[in-house]
Amino acid sequence: MRYIAPNGDYPRHYGDIQLAHSGWQLGDVLPEGWVEVADTPLPTIADDEIIFEGTPAEVDGVMAQTWEVRKMTAEEIERKNAPQTVKAKLVALGLNEAEIEALSRGLVR
């Protein structure tokens, strides 16, 4: 469970409430100003997109998680594809699967 603190800090968790209000336990009525944020499912994204949590929004009277999606940058795509890229380069150099596996496990010194 996530919460919004009275000062707007988000995300906060039940331990944060306990730090601010000694004696408060999960299941107790929330202290004044604290708001629970309902979990929402992650949307489906394309292979070249990144998802991250946005600012909670009120939906049907309940504060809920929101998700933001953006296209990956060229650098992020390059990093994501690095394992396949390096493997293709090693194959092109004549390495076999066992040699590539040994390299990937750090067995070659």
Z-matrix of the N, CA and C atoms (Angstrom, degrees):
N
C 1 1.451
C 2 1.523 1 109.42
N 3 1.306 2 113.75 1 142.57
C 4 1.459 3 120.74 2 177.79
C 5 1.528 4 108.39 3 -118.46
N 6 1.316 5 113.85 4 154.26
C 7 1.464 6 119.90 5 -178.47
C 8 1.522 7 109.72 6 -137.47
N 9 1.322 8 114.67 7 158.44
C 10 1.463 9 122.00 8 169.86
C 11 1.522 10 105.94 9 -105.92
N 12 1.322 11 115.81 10 128.43
C 13 1.470 12 120.88 11 178.66
C 14 1.529 13 109.70 12 -76.09
N 15 1.320 14 117.60 13 161.39
C 16 1.467 15 120.56 14 179.21
C 17 1.528 16 113.64 15 -56.01
N 18 1.349 17 117.28 16 -28.96
C 19 1.466 18 119.76 17 179.93
C 20 1.527 19 112.42 18 -86.61
N 21 1.361 20 116.74 19 3.48
C 22 1.457 21 121.08 20 177.55
C 23 1.516 22 114.61 21 94.39
N 24 1.347 23 117.57 22 -5.34
C 25 1.465 24 119.17 23 179.09
C 26 1.524 25 110.53 24 -61.55
N 27 1.322 26 115.30 25 135.16
C 28 1.463 27 122.17 26 -179.78
C 29 1.512 28 108.02 27 -152.39
N 30 1.288 29 119.46 28 141.79
C 31 1.461 30 126.97 29 -2.47
C 32 1.527 31 111.50 30 -85.00
N 33 1.278 32 115.90 31 146.23
C 34 1.461 33 124.07 32 172.62
C 35 1.532 34 106.27 33 -119.71
N 36 1.320 35 115.13 34 159.26
C 37 1.464 36 120.46 35 -177.52
C 38 1.522 37 109.22 36 -127.70
N 39 1.340 38 116.98 37 172.43
C 40 1.464 39 117.95 38 -173.68
C 41 1.526 40 112.34 39 -59.56
N 42 1.327 41 118.15 40 -29.68
C 43 1.462 42 120.22 41 176.34
C 44 1.519 43 111.98 42 -62.84
N 45 1.328 44 116.37 43 -33.06
C 46 1.472 45 119.92 44 176.83
C 47 1.522 46 110.52 45 -66.11
N 48 1.328 47 115.99 46 -38.61
C 49 1.472 48 119.46 47 177.94
C 50 1.529 49 109.04 48 -65.38
N 51 1.340 50 116.56 49 -42.36
C 52 1.463 51 120.30 50 179.89
C 53 1.523 52 111.58 51 -63.00
N 54 1.316 53 117.11 52 -36.21
C 55 1.473 54 119.58 53 177.31
C 56 1.519 55 111.50 54 -65.83
N 57 1.330 56 115.62 55 -37.50
C 58 1.467 57 119.68 56 -178.25
C 59 1.524 58 112.47 57 -82.19
N 60 1.339 59 117.07 58 -23.84
C 61 1.474 60 121.82 59 -175.77
C 62 1.520 61 108.77 60 -137.53
N 63 1.329 62 116.24 61 87.55
C 64 1.466 63 119.38 62 -178.32
C 65 1.528 64 109.35 63 -59.16
N 66 1.317 65 114.99 64 139.99
C 67 1.464 66 119.95 65 -179.15
C 68 1.518 67 113.30 66 94.68
N 69 1.326 68 117.47 67 -19.22
C 70 1.464 69 119.17 68 178.58
C 71 1.512 70 108.70 69 -70.62
N 72 1.323 71 116.91 70 137.52
C 73 1.451 72 122.62 71 178.98
C 74 1.529 73 109.84 72 -125.89
N 75 1.302 74 115.36 73 151.39
C 76 1.458 75 120.85 74 175.81
C 77 1.526 76 108.48 75 -55.91
N 78 1.311 77 116.70 76 129.69
C 79 1.461 78 121.88 77 -176.21
C 80 1.513 79 112.64 78 104.99
N 81 1.357 80 117.15 79 -22.05
C 82 1.466 81 120.82 80 175.08
C 83 1.526 82 109.04 81 -70.72
N 84 1.325 83 116.17 82 162.23
C 85 1.467 84 120.74 83 173.08
C 86 1.519 85 107.02 84 -62.04
N 87 1.322 86 116.16 85 137.62
C 88 1.464 87 119.81 86 -179.17
C 89 1.527 88 110.67 87 -64.22
N 90 1.320 89 116.59 88 140.63
C 91 1.464 90 119.39 89 174.77
C 92 1.535 91 109.60 90 -61.04
N 93 1.307 92 115.11 91 157.28
C 94 1.465 93 121.22 92 -177.97
C 95 1.528 94 110.94 93 -55.26
N 96 1.330 95 115.09 94 133.20
C 97 1.455 96 121.47 95 176.07
C 98 1.516 97 114.78 96 92.32
N 99 1.336 98 117.98 97 -17.07
C 100 1.464 99 121.43 98 177.97
C 101 1.523 100 108.78 99 -85.10
N 102 1.332 101 115.94 100 139.73
C 103 1.464 102 120.79 101 -178.52
C 104 1.520 103 109.16 102 -130.33
N 105 1.333 104 115.47 103 130.36
C 106 1.462 105 119.94 104 175.43
C 107 1.522 106 109.21 105 -77.85
N 108 1.332 107 115.80 106 142.34
C 109 1.468 108 121.90 107 178.92
C 110 1.520 109 107.67 108 -114.00
N 111 1.326 110 115.69 109 120.09
C 112 1.466 111 121.12 110 -178.67
C 113 1.524 112 110.79 111 -72.54
N 114 1.332 113 115.40 112 140.32
C 115 1.461 114 120.79 113 175.40
C 116 1.524 115 109.43 114 -70.64
N 117 1.302 116 115.89 115 145.19
C 118 1.460 117 121.28 116 174.29
C 119 1.524 118 107.91 117 -128.85
N 120 1.326 119 117.32 118 151.70
C 121 1.464 120 118.98 119 -178.65
C 122 1.523 121 111.49 120 -69.60
N 123 1.329 122 114.34 121 151.15
C 124 1.468 123 119.73 122 175.59
C 125 1.520 124 109.48 123 -70.16
N 126 1.311 125 117.57 124 136.77
C 127 1.460 126 118.55 125 174.71
C 128 1.528 127 110.17 126 -74.17
N 129 1.304 128 116.31 127 159.22
C 130 1.453 129 121.38 128 175.60
C 131 1.522 130 107.97 129 -75.55
N 132 1.326 131 116.25 130 136.83
C 133 1.457 132 120.05 131 -179.69
C 134 1.524 133 109.99 132 -125.07
N 135 1.305 134 115.51 133 160.67
C 136 1.459 135 122.00 134 177.28
C 137 1.523 136 109.68 135 -77.60
N 138 1.314 137 116.07 136 165.18
C 139 1.461 138 122.45 137 -177.38
C 140 1.528 139 112.41 138 -62.60
N 141 1.322 140 117.60 139 -24.00
C 142 1.470 141 121.13 140 -177.74
C 143 1.528 142 112.38 141 -105.79
N 144 1.337 143 115.93 142 26.01
C 145 1.458 144 120.65 143 -179.71
C 146 1.523 145 110.90 144 -122.42
N 147 1.323 146 115.42 145 158.38
C 148 1.459 147 123.95 146 176.77
C 149 1.524 148 107.34 147 -123.86
N 150 1.320 149 114.65 148 141.65
C 151 1.458 150 119.83 149 178.79
C 152 1.523 151 108.93 150 -115.81
N 153 1.324 152 116.05 151 142.71
C 154 1.465 153 120.47 152 176.18
C 155 1.520 154 108.80 153 -148.92
N 156 1.334 155 114.50 154 157.58
C 157 1.458 156 119.49 155 -176.74
C 158 1.517 157 110.64 156 -74.32
N 159 1.318 158 115.23 157 133.78
C 160 1.455 159 121.47 158 177.49
C 161 1.525 160 110.87 159 -97.13
N 162 1.301 161 116.31 160 -163.38
C 163 1.458 162 122.69 161 178.33
C 164 1.524 163 108.79 162 -81.54
N 165 1.333 164 117.92 163 132.86
C 166 1.467 165 119.92 164 178.99
C 167 1.528 166 111.21 165 -56.12
N 168 1.330 167 114.36 166 150.56
C 169 1.463 168 120.76 167 179.23
C 170 1.519 169 108.74 168 -134.91
N 171 1.314 170 116.06 169 152.75
C 172 1.454 171 120.51 170 178.22
C 173 1.522 172 109.45 171 -80.21
N 174 1.333 173 114.89 172 126.93
C 175 1.467 174 121.55 173 178.27
C 176 1.522 175 107.33 174 -130.24
N 177 1.316 176 117.21 175 116.36
C 178 1.470 177 122.21 176 -179.07
C 179 1.532 178 111.90 177 52.97
N 180 1.327 179 116.73 178 41.24
C 181 1.458 180 121.89 179 176.44
C 182 1.518 181 115.26 180 81.28
N 183 1.337 182 117.15 181 5.74
C 184 1.467 183 121.40 182 -179.10
C 185 1.525 184 108.60 183 -123.74
N 186 1.331 185 116.29 184 135.57
C 187 1.463 186 119.26 185 174.44
C 188 1.528 187 107.76 186 -73.54
N 189 1.321 188 115.91 187 131.25
C 190 1.460 189 120.66 188 -175.82
C 191 1.520 190 110.97 189 -134.11
N 192 1.319 191 114.47 190 151.29
C 193 1.465 192 121.51 191 173.96
C 194 1.519 193 109.12 192 -59.33
N 195 1.321 194 115.38 193 147.56
C 196 1.462 195 120.31 194 170.59
C 197 1.521 196 107.59 195 -125.27
N 198 1.300 197 115.98 196 157.69
C 199 1.459 198 121.84 197 -179.09
C 200 1.514 199 109.41 198 -125.82
N 201 1.320 200 115.53 199 140.63
C 202 1.460 201 121.44 200 176.30
C 203 1.520 202 108.06 201 -116.67
N 204 1.308 203 115.38 202 143.10
C 205 1.462 204 121.58 203 -178.60
C 206 1.525 205 107.61 204 -124.23
N 207 1.330 206 114.94 205 138.75
C 208 1.459 207 119.02 206 175.38
C 209 1.523 208 109.11 207 -142.32
N 210 1.308 209 115.51 208 159.56
C 211 1.463 210 121.84 209 176.19
C 212 1.528 211 108.64 210 -70.27
N 213 1.330 212 116.24 211 145.84
C 214 1.468 213 120.95 212 175.56
C 215 1.526 214 109.01 213 -70.68
N 216 1.311 215 115.52 214 148.48
C 217 1.460 216 120.22 215 173.51
C 218 1.529 217 108.20 216 -77.79
N 219 1.318 218 116.16 217 166.53
C 220 1.460 219 120.53 218 177.82
C 221 1.524 220 110.47 219 -59.08
N 222 1.317 221 117.83 220 -39.37
C 223 1.464 222 121.92 221 179.14
C 224 1.531 223 111.22 222 -64.43
N 225 1.323 224 117.36 223 -41.73
C 226 1.461 225 120.79 224 178.93
C 227 1.530 226 111.39 225 -65.57
N 228 1.320 227 116.31 226 -39.61
C 229 1.466 228 120.54 227 177.59
C 230 1.522 229 109.85 228 -64.76
N 231 1.318 230 116.65 229 -42.85
C 232 1.463 231 121.05 230 178.94
C 233 1.528 232 110.70 231 -60.97
N 234 1.322 233 117.30 232 -44.56
C 235 1.465 234 121.80 233 179.28
C 236 1.528 235 110.89 234 -64.87
N 237 1.315 236 116.51 235 -40.91
C 238 1.463 237 120.87 236 179.63
C 239 1.531 238 110.86 237 -64.60
N 240 1.325 239 116.34 238 -38.98
C 241 1.457 240 121.16 239 -177.44
C 242 1.526 241 113.57 240 -87.18
N 243 1.313 242 118.37 241 -2.67
C 244 1.465 243 122.12 242 -175.13
C 245 1.526 244 113.34 243 -54.07
N 246 1.350 245 120.00 244 -44.90
C 247 1.464 246 118.10 245 -179.63
C 248 1.532 247 113.26 246 -59.19
N 249 1.332 248 117.38 247 -42.10
C 250 1.461 249 120.10 248 178.95
C 251 1.524 250 111.41 249 -70.33
N 252 1.318 251 116.00 250 -37.33
C 253 1.465 252 120.80 251 -179.84
C 254 1.523 253 110.72 252 -64.76
N 255 1.322 254 117.27 253 -46.69
C 256 1.457 255 119.96 254 -178.59
C 257 1.526 256 110.55 255 -66.93
N 258 1.320 257 117.25 256 -38.21
C 259 1.465 258 119.93 257 178.55
C 260 1.527 259 110.42 258 -62.82
N 261 1.317 260 117.24 259 -44.23
C 262 1.469 261 120.48 260 178.82
C 263 1.527 262 110.71 261 -61.32
N 264 1.325 263 116.87 262 -39.40
C 265 1.466 264 120.24 263 179.17
C 266 1.534 265 110.84 264 -66.81
N 267 1.329 266 116.96 265 -39.52
C 268 1.464 267 120.18 266 179.08
C 269 1.529 268 111.43 267 -67.46
N 270 1.313 269 116.96 268 -39.42
C 271 1.470 270 120.67 269 176.56
C 272 1.517 271 109.28 270 -63.00
N 273 1.330 272 116.60 271 -42.13
C 274 1.467 273 120.57 272 179.36
C 275 1.528 274 111.45 273 -62.84
N 276 1.335 275 116.99 274 -27.07
C 277 1.466 276 121.23 275 177.22
C 278 1.530 277 112.21 276 -81.73
N 279 1.324 278 116.55 277 -6.41
C 280 1.456 279 120.42 278 176.35
C 281 1.518 280 115.42 279 101.65
N 282 1.339 281 119.02 280 6.22
C 283 1.457 282 120.62 281 178.33
C 284 1.520 283 110.07 282 -74.90
N 285 1.351 284 115.97 283 145.60
C 286 1.462 285 119.80 284 176.65
C 287 1.531 286 109.76 285 -95.07
N 288 1.335 287 115.94 286 176.56
C 289 1.471 288 120.67 287 -176.19
C 290 1.532 289 112.12 288 -59.63
N 291 1.337 290 117.79 289 -41.52
C 292 1.468 291 120.91 290 -179.32
C 293 1.526 292 111.05 291 -63.67
N 294 1.318 293 117.37 292 -39.60
C 295 1.462 294 121.06 293 179.25
C 296 1.528 295 111.18 294 -68.66
N 297 1.307 296 115.38 295 -40.43
C 298 1.473 297 119.67 296 178.09
C 299 1.527 298 109.87 297 -65.20
N 300 1.327 299 117.07 298 -41.90
C 301 1.468 300 121.37 299 177.82
C 302 1.520 301 110.65 300 -61.33
N 303 1.344 302 117.16 301 -42.40
C 304 1.472 303 120.85 302 178.76
C 305 1.525 304 110.77 303 -61.64
N 306 1.307 305 116.74 304 -41.37
C 307 1.469 306 120.26 305 177.62
C 308 1.533 307 111.00 306 -64.05
N 309 1.322 308 116.00 307 -43.34
C 310 1.465 309 119.10 308 -176.14
C 311 1.516 310 112.27 309 -68.43
N 312 1.329 311 117.55 310 -25.59
C 313 1.468 312 121.29 311 178.45
C 314 1.517 313 112.63 312 -90.70
N 315 1.321 314 116.67 313 -1.18
C 316 1.459 315 119.67 314 178.96
C 317 1.517 316 112.79 315 75.23
N 318 1.334 317 116.23 316 22.68
C 319 1.460 318 119.99 317 -178.33
C 320 1.524 319 112.80 318 -81.16
N 321 1.320 320 116.37 319 -14.11
C 322 1.457 321 120.84 320 -179.76
C 323 1.523 322 107.65 321 -95.05
N 324 1.323 323 115.84 322 131.27
C 325 1.478 324 119.45 323 -179.95
C 326 1.489 325 110.32 324 -118.14
